[in-house]
Amino acid sequence: MKKTFKTLWPYLRIVLSLLLLWLAARNIDWQALRETKIAIEPGWFALALALLVSANLLAVVRWGWIMRSMGLRQPISRYITLYFAGGLINQGLPSTIGGDSYRAVEGSRLGTIRQRQVGQPAGARTPTLAQELHQPIDLNRAPPRLRLGFISVALDRGLGLIGNNILGALGLILGGIMIAPWGESLGWWALGAMIAGATLASLMLGSPRTRLWIQKILVKLGMPEAMPGLKTALGWPTVLPQLAISIATHMIALTAFWCCLQAFGTTAPFSALMVGLPALGLLMMLPISISGWGLREATLSTTLALWGVDSGITVLASVSFGIVTLVTYLPGAISLLQRRRQDDLSTKH
């Protein structure tokens, strides 16, 4: 039963995405929308694309900084190609592991595939791309470098989540009153929780006693080299630029969505977007849709309607934003195709 559900789940997610899209669009008066004769301005989509590329490159800085601190050194170009390849996989490419797991696996490897084959013992084989994407990973039996790769991605994602929540908290402080009377208070509480959590983590890593305790746990887990990564992500003073990068990354992505609204001749207050998009970021942690499709349209059309933004325009802008996001990660296909080509060459030899 469990195996059957696991096999069917990707298809169920597609159904859920379509259902959510239908729910977001069912009450839209498309006839009235056509009569408005919206003049689409493609230049805004180009600007949104440039902003999303910039946001991802900034996120690469965060992830690469953590990777290098733990000794998982790769060329900057390698971090970039892996990040975009992982993002493309997360857009819905069929795979057992997600894009984050893929970049953790590939980022933890030494050198190129050809170099690894030269240095491998007799009889050892490098997994092909297809095997790597469709074989589950057992971290209990994984080598130390692979565990470090997953820790680096977890820290990268954790910092991104903190940045997302801080931006959402600021949005609630600025415009939470539009949602509920307690919206502004919730924003202050959320902001305080995020700052307190980051401060506590920084203090723990700065204290010799708690740092020794954490190091003992890491040794038991078989990855003592993870401590520099923890200090880089959450230690003082590096936690400040790390959080700044995380907040800036989400703010740039938010501006990209604003550009998609502008392309249809509509705008929305930034405070509204600072509520809607972070809320969407939290909801997308639930694996109920394909890369947020349907969930994004339903969430944002409902949220922005509170600020008087037309639901039909929001759905169109949201779909456009999804397409622009997909185009943003298309360069990752180059990395995946090169890996596939190297697999084919190694098989022939």
N, C-alpha and C positions, 0 to 999 in steps of 0.2 A: 504494500500500500504506500509506504513512504517513498519507494523508488518510483512508483507510478506518478505520485504527486510531484516529485522532483522533476520528472520528465515533462509533465503537463504544465508546470508552473510558468515557463516562458510564454506559452501560448495563452494562459490565463491572464498574464500581465498585458498582452496585446489586447485582449478582450476588454480588460479593465480600462486601458488607455482610451480605447474607442468609446466605451461607455461614458467615461468622464468628459471626453470631447463632446459627445452628444448632449450630456447634461449642461455643459457650458454654453452650447449654441442653440439649445431647443427653444429658448424664450426670446431669441433675437428676432427682431422684425427686419428680415433681410430685404424686403421690398422697400421699406422706408430708408434703409441704409443705401440701397442702389440709387434711390431718388436724390440723395444728397450729392451724388456725383463727386465722390472723393477723388481728389487729384493726388496720386501717389508720387512721392518724390524719392527716387532710388538713391540719391546721394546720401540720405540719412542711413540707409542700409549699409552702404560702404563705410560710413563712419562707425556704425555699430560693429561691423566686422573688425575694423582696426582697433577699436576699444577692447573687444573680446580677446584678440590676439595679444594685446598689451597686458591684459589682466592675467592671461595664462603665462606669459613670459615672466611676469612678476611672481607668480606662484612657483615657477621653476626656480627662481632665486631662493625662495624659502626652502623648497625641498632639497635643492642641490647643496645648500649651506648645511643642512642637517646631515645629508649623506656624507659629505666630505669630513665633517667632524667625527664621524664614526669609522673613517678609513675606507669608505666605499667610494673611492675617487674615480670619476669618469670625466671625459672632456665635457665642456659646457654644451657642445652640440649634441652629445649623447643624452644628457639630461633633457634637453629640449625635445628631441625626437621621441624619447620614451614617454615624456609627459603628454605629448600630443597623440601618440599611439594609444596610450592608456585612455585618454579622453575619447578617442574614436571608438574604442571597444565599449566604453560606457554608454555610447550613443545607441547601442542596441545590436552590435555585432554578436552573432551566436557564439557563445563560449561558456564553459563551466566556471571559469574564474573571471572576475571582473577586471576592468582596466587598471585599477589600483594594484591588484595582485600581480598583474602582468608586469607593471613597471617595477614592483618590488623584486620580482624574480629576475628580470633582466638587469635591473640596476645593481643587483648584488653580484652579478657575474664578473669574472676577471677578463678583460680584454675582449676582442672580437671573437666571433664563432670560430674562425679559422685558427686564431691563436690558441683558443681553448682546445681545439682538436689536436694541435701539435703537442700541447703540454699534457694531454690526457694519458693515463695509463692504457696499456694494450687492452682491447676489449671494451673499453668504456665508450659510450656514445652520448653525444649531446642530444637532448630531446628536440624534436622538430617543432616548428611553430604550432602545427595542429595539435601535437601531443601536449605542448605547454598550455594551450588555451583550453583544452578539454580534459585534462587530468586534474583531479582534486589534489590539494596540497596538504600534507600532514606535517604541521609545524613541530609536532613532538619528535619527529624523525628528521627534520630539516637540519642541514648544516648551519653553523653559526652565522656565516655571511648572509644566508637566506633569511634567517630570523632577524638580523639587523636590517635587511631590506624592508621587511614588513614593519619593523618598529619605526623606521624612517617615514614610511608612508602613513602609519598611524599618527605619528607626531605632526606630520604635514596636514593631515585631515583634521586633527584635533585643533590645531591653530586656526585652520580655516573655519571650523565650527565656532570657535570663540569670537573670531572677527565677524562672522555672520550674526551671532547673537548680540554683540555689542552694537552693530549697525541697526539691528531690529529694535534693541532697547532704546536707542537714540530716536528712532522713528516713532516709537510709542510715546516718548517724552514730548516730542514735537507735535504729534497728531493723534495720539491715542484716544483723546477725548471724542474723536469722531466714531470710534468703535464702541466705547462704553465709558461711563463716568470714572471707572477705576483704571482706564487704559494708561493714563499718565503715571499713576502710582505703580502699576505693573512694570512700566518701563524703567523707573528708578530702581525698583527691586531687582529686575533682571540685570541692569547695568552694574549694580552693586555686587550681585552674585558673581558676574563674570570677572570683575576687577578683584574681588576677594579671592576667587579661586586661583587666578593667575598669581596673585601676591603670595598666597599660601604655598603654591608649588615652588615659587622662586625662593621663599624663605626656607623651605625644606631642603632644597638643593644647595642653599648657601650655608646650612648648618652642618658642621662636620659629623655630628652624631646621626642625624637623619640621613645624611648622604651615605654614611657607612652602612646603615640599615638597608637603604635602597640598593647599594652595591651588592650586599649579600644576597638579596632577592634576585638580582640580575645574574649573579654567579650561579645560583641554583637553577635558573632558567637557561643557563648555558650561553649567555650573551653579555659578559662583563663589559665588552666594548661599547655597550649602548649608553653608558653613563655620559660620555661627551655629547652624544646626541640630545639627551635629556637636558643637559646644561645649556646647550646651544638653543634649544627650543623654548625652555621655560626658566632658565637660570638668569640671574641678574648680571649685567644689564642687557644681555642680548634679547631678553623677552620683550623689551620695548620696541626695537625695530621689527621683531618678528610679528608682534601684534599690529604694528603700523602697516606692515606689508599685507597682513590678512585683511584688515579693514579696508585698505586702499584697493585690494583686489576685488572685493565685493562691491565697493562703491563704483569702480570702473564698470563692472558688469551691470550694475543698476543703471548707470548712465547710458549703457548700450541699449537697454530696454527702453529707456526714455527716448532714445533716437528712433526706435521702431515705432513708438507712438507718434513722434513728430513726422515720420514718413507718411502717415495717414492724416496729417493735419490736426492732430489732437495732442494735448499735453496733459500732464498730471503733476501735482505737487511732489517734490522730492520726498516730503515727509510721508506721503501715501506709498510711494515706491519703497521707502525705507521700512515700512511695515509689511507690505505685500511680499516682496522678494525674499527677505530673511525668513518669513513664515513659510514660504515655498521651499526654501533651503532645508528647513527642518522636516517638512512633510516628505521631501524627496528621499530622506533617509529610510522611509518605509518602502520596501520593494514591491509596490503595487502598480507601477506603471513602467513603461519603457522610456527611460531617460526623461521622466517628468512629463511626457506627452499626455495631454488630457488633464492631469493633475495641475499643471502650470496654468492652463487656460481657465479651469474651473476656479482655482484659488484667486488668480489675479482679477478675473472679471467680477468676482464677488467682492473682493476687497476694494478695488478702485471705484466700484459703483457707489461706495459710501462717500466718495469725494466728487461724485457727479460725472465720472468718466463713463461714456457710453460702453455698454457691455460688448456690443458687436465690434466696435473699434478695438477694444482690449483683446478680444479673441483673435482678431486679425493680426494685431501687433504681436501677440504671444506666439501665434503660429509662425510669423515671420522671424521672431527672435529664435525659435527652435531651429528653423532652417539656417539662419545665420550662425548659430552655435555649431550645427553639423558641419557647415562649410569651414568654420574656424579650425576644426579638428581634422579636416581632410588631409593636410600635410602628413599626419600620422600614418596615412596609408602608404606613404613612400617607405617608411621604416619597416612596416609589416611586409610589404612586397619585397623589399631587399632581403629581409630575413627568410622569406619563402624561397627566393631565388638561391640564397646560400644553402638552404636545406636541399634544394634540388641538385645543386652542384656537388654537395658532399655525398648525396646518395649515388650519383653517377660514378664518383671516384671510389 
